[in-house]
Amino acid sequence: MRNNSVSAAVMTAPGHFEVRQFPYPEVSAAAMVIELEMCGICGTDKHTFRGETVQYAGTPAESHTPFPLIPGHEIVGRVAEIGKTAAQSLEFSGQPLAVGDRVVMCPDILCGKCWYCRNTFGFPLCQNIKGYGNAFSCDPAPHLMGGWADYIYVRPDAFVFKVPDGLDARIAVMTELMAVTYNLDKAKEFYTMGGEGFGSGATVVIQGTGPMGLLHVLKAHILGAGTIIALDRSDFRLQMAREFGADHVISVTGTTQAERVQAVRGLTEGRGADVIVECTGEAAAIPEGLEMARRGGTYVVAGVFADVGDIAINPHRHLLANQIRLLGMTNHPPTGYVNSMKLLNKFQKSFPLDKFVTHAFPVREVDAAMAAAFDIGRSMKVVLTGGGGSSAT
């Protein structure tokens, strides 16, 4: 029998957590509740923890983190309770759901009414977009609108996806980030035999091999990159990037920008890379990445999912003269979740996906979990788990 009191990790302000108790939510016919298996600590959660709390800045969707909130949006769990209509309609692909089924969820809620929702499928351009773990204060009911809780309330307008049999939680928790790697599918849309975009055999540079960057390394390999170059300041993460498909790694520690740019050019016969993806979360990485691109190359900015300040670039040299295709990708399509799980299922024996989660902590140990997430010399994906079990590494 479930407990009517639900434990959750609450960020009360940047850098501050409390473990609070909330009432188990009432469930309408069109809603459901997930019992948490795992929820990842994302780079976005780190932005919020550091006080970088403005998202979609300068757009109609601009938001400021509404403290206190329950963070967490990389959610995998089991259906604990489900309303009668939700059982037949809530799953994205149309599969029926029942108590005990394992699911992941897309964290973002679209309004369905703005111009972008009605003309572009809304994702990620909905001007009223709101995300679990980012946009909902935990003060009003139903409270449990983030993944760092033993139970999560799932609204009727959320996107939920059934997890295939045989996909362990430690791999299923990768789904949201794997969907983000559709950045590389977008780069392939630009490919022509004239040489633009991401064609088979292309050279791909991934700046930053934290969890998001690591899965971009994996996806680049799957999509047919010829050479994959990974950059990071952590030797631990660079070694894991090799295991996930990187052909060359470059340490940011102890090297200058000029040396790193020259290293990339040295691996590309002096031209520069065909595709570069920024996964660092640091604005300062962008001018360096642009220097690594060949003429006609594609540069994807994916990691700076919060307003972290301004940078200086030379628009003539960095963009126009080199004819760079510059793509800002703030989110991921819900249509990518099912196929992302298929890829994770297919390649779990070809790559060491079981190494992706390096640390797991129960919700009540959120401070230890966050400390581990910032320890990039030892961690990759750090997750919080439900049920109040003991910590594991």
Backbone hydrogen bonds, N-H to C=O, Kabsch-Sander energy under -0.5 kcal/mol:
donor,donor_aa,acceptor,acceptor_aa,energy
6,V,22,F,-3.6
8,A,20,R,-2.1
9,A,148,W,-2.9
10,V,8,A,-0.6
10,V,18,E,-3.5
11,M,69,L,-2.8
12,T,10,V,-0.9
12,T,16,H,-1.3
13,A,16,H,-1.0
16,H,13,A,-2.4
18,E,10,V,-2.2
20,R,8,A,-2.4
20,R,18,E,-0.7
22,F,6,V,-2.4
24,Y,4,N,-2.2
28,S,26,E,-0.6
31,A,28,S,-1.1
32,M,154,V,-1.7
33,V,81,E,-2.8
34,I,152,I,-2.8
35,E,78,R,-3.4
36,L,34,I,-0.6
36,L,150,D,-2.2
37,E,76,V,-2.3
38,M,76,V,-2.2
39,C,384,L,-1.9
40,G,74,E,-1.4
41,I,382,V,-2.4
42,C,40,G,-0.7
46,K,42,C,-1.5
47,H,43,G,-2.2
48,T,44,T,-2.2
49,F,45,D,-2.4
50,R,46,K,-2.1
51,G,48,T,-1.4
52,E,47,H,-2.9
53,T,51,G,-1.4
55,Q,53,T,-0.6
55,Q,63,S,-2.1
59,T,56,Y,-1.6
62,E,59,T,-2.0
63,S,55,Q,-2.3
65,T,53,T,-1.7
67,F,65,T,-1.4
69,L,11,M,-1.8
70,I,136,F,-0.5
74,E,40,G,-0.5
75,I,73,H,-1.2
75,I,105,M,-0.5
76,V,38,M,-2.3
77,G,103,V,-2.5
78,R,35,E,-2.4
79,V,101,D,-2.8
80,A,33,V,-3.0
81,E,33,V,-1.4
83,G,31,A,-2.8
85,T,29,A,-0.8
86,A,29,A,-2.5
87,A,83,G,-1.9
88,Q,85,T,-1.1
89,S,85,T,-1.1
90,L,86,A,-2.5
92,F,160,V,-3.5
94,G,91,E,-1.5
97,L,87,A,-2.5
100,G,79,V,-2.6
101,D,98,A,-2.3
103,V,77,G,-2.9
104,V,161,F,-2.4
105,M,75,I,-1.1
106,C,159,F,-2.3
109,I,130,K,-3.4
118,R,114,C,-1.8
119,N,115,W,-1.1
120,T,116,Y,-2.7
121,F,117,C,-0.5
122,G,116,Y,-1.7
126,C,122,G,-3.4
129,I,126,C,-1.3
130,K,109,I,-1.9
132,Y,107,P,-2.7
133,G,145,M,-2.2
134,N,131,G,-1.8
135,A,131,G,-2.8
137,S,135,A,-0.5
138,C,68,P,-2.2
143,H,140,P,-1.8
144,L,142,P,-3.0
145,M,143,H,-2.1
147,G,72,G,-2.1
148,W,71,P,-2.3
149,A,147,G,-1.6
150,D,7,S,-2.5
152,I,34,I,-2.5
153,Y,144,L,-2.3
154,V,32,M,-3.2
155,R,153,Y,-0.6
158,A,155,R,-1.6
159,F,106,C,-0.7
160,V,90,L,-1.0
160,V,158,A,-0.5
161,F,104,V,-3.0
163,V,102,R,-2.6
167,L,164,P,-1.5
168,D,166,G,-0.9
171,I,168,D,-1.7
172,A,168,D,-3.2
173,V,169,A,-2.3
174,M,171,I,-2.0
175,T,172,A,-2.0
178,M,174,M,-2.6
179,A,175,T,-2.3
180,V,176,E,-1.2
181,T,177,L,-0.9
181,T,178,M,-0.6
182,Y,179,A,-1.7
183,N,180,V,-1.6
184,L,181,T,-2.2
185,D,181,T,-0.7
186,K,182,Y,-2.4
187,A,183,N,-1.8
188,K,184,L,-1.6
189,E,185,D,-1.1
189,E,186,K,-0.7
190,F,186,K,-0.6
190,F,187,A,-1.0
191,Y,188,K,-1.6
192,T,196,E,-1.1
195,G,192,T,-2.1
197,G,296,G,-0.6
198,F,187,A,-1.3
199,G,197,G,-0.9
201,G,224,G,-3.2
202,A,199,G,-1.9
204,V,202,A,-0.5
204,V,227,T,-2.8
205,V,275,V,-2.8
206,I,229,I,-2.8
207,Q,205,V,-0.6
207,Q,277,V,-2.7
208,G,206,I,-0.9
208,G,231,L,-2.6
214,L,210,G,-3.2
215,L,211,P,-1.8
216,H,212,M,-1.5
217,V,213,G,-2.0
218,L,214,L,-2.1
219,K,215,L,-2.7
220,A,216,H,-2.6
221,H,217,V,-1.9
222,I,218,L,-2.4
223,L,219,K,-2.6
224,G,221,H,-1.2
225,A,220,A,-2.5
226,G,202,A,-2.2
227,T,202,A,-1.6
229,I,204,V,-2.8
230,A,248,H,-2.5
231,L,206,I,-2.4
232,D,250,I,-1.6
235,D,233,R,-0.6
238,L,234,S,-2.1
239,Q,235,D,-2.3
240,M,236,F,-1.7
241,A,237,R,-2.1
242,R,238,L,-1.8
243,E,239,Q,-1.6
244,F,240,M,-1.4
245,G,242,R,-1.4
246,A,241,A,-2.7
247,D,228,I,-2.0
248,H,228,I,-2.0
250,I,230,A,-2.6
252,V,232,D,-2.6
255,T,252,V,-1.2
260,R,256,T,-2.2
261,V,257,Q,-2.8
262,Q,258,A,-2.3
263,A,259,E,-2.1
264,V,260,R,-2.1
265,R,261,V,-2.4
266,G,262,Q,-2.5
267,L,263,A,-1.1
267,L,264,V,-0.5
268,T,265,R,-1.2
269,E,266,G,-0.5
270,G,265,R,-3.4
271,R,268,T,-2.2
273,A,292,M,-2.7
274,D,203,T,-1.2
275,V,203,T,-2.0
276,I,298,T,-2.3
277,V,205,V,-2.5
278,E,300,V,-3.2
279,C,207,Q,-2.6
279,C,277,V,-0.6
285,A,282,E,-1.6
286,I,283,A,-1.8
288,E,284,A,-0.7
289,G,285,A,-2.3
290,L,286,I,-2.4
291,E,287,P,-1.6
292,M,288,E,-0.9
292,M,289,G,-0.7
293,A,289,G,-0.5
293,A,290,L,-0.9
294,R,273,A,-2.6
296,G,322,N,-3.6
297,G,294,R,-2.1
298,T,274,D,-2.6
299,Y,325,R,-2.9
300,V,276,I,-3.0
301,V,299,Y,-0.5
301,V,327,L,-3.1
302,A,278,E,-1.6
302,A,300,V,-0.7
303,G,278,E,-1.3
305,F,303,G,-2.1
307,D,54,V,-2.3
308,V,306,A,-1.0
313,I,311,I,-0.5
318,H,314,N,-3.2
319,L,314,N,-0.5
319,L,315,P,-1.1
320,L,315,P,-2.6
321,A,316,H,-3.7
323,Q,319,L,-0.6
323,Q,320,L,-1.2
324,I,319,L,-2.1
325,R,297,G,-2.7
326,L,324,I,-0.9
327,L,299,Y,-3.1
327,L,325,R,-0.6
329,M,301,V,-2.3
329,M,327,L,-0.6
330,T,328,G,-0.6
336,G,333,P,-2.0
337,Y,334,P,-1.5
340,S,336,G,-1.9
341,M,337,Y,-2.3
342,K,338,V,-1.9
343,L,339,N,-2.3
344,L,340,S,-2.5
345,N,341,M,-2.5
346,K,342,K,-2.5
347,F,343,L,-2.6
348,Q,344,L,-0.6
348,Q,345,N,-0.5
350,S,347,F,-0.7
351,F,347,F,-1.8
353,L,351,F,-2.5
355,K,352,P,-2.1
356,F,353,L,-1.6
358,T,356,F,-0.8
358,T,381,K,-2.0
359,H,381,K,-1.4
360,A,392,A,-3.0
361,F,383,V,-2.2
363,V,385,T,-1.3
365,E,362,P,-2.2
366,V,363,V,-1.0
369,A,365,E,-2.1
370,M,366,V,-2.6
371,A,367,D,-2.1
372,A,368,A,-2.2
373,A,369,A,-2.0
374,F,370,M,-1.5
375,D,371,A,-0.6
375,D,372,A,-0.9
376,I,374,F,-1.7
378,R,375,D,-2.0
379,S,375,D,-1.8
381,K,356,F,-2.3
382,V,380,M,-0.6
383,V,359,H,-2.4
384,L,39,C,-2.8
385,T,361,F,-2.5
386,G,37,E,-0.8
389,G,386,G,-0.6
392,A,360,A,-3.3
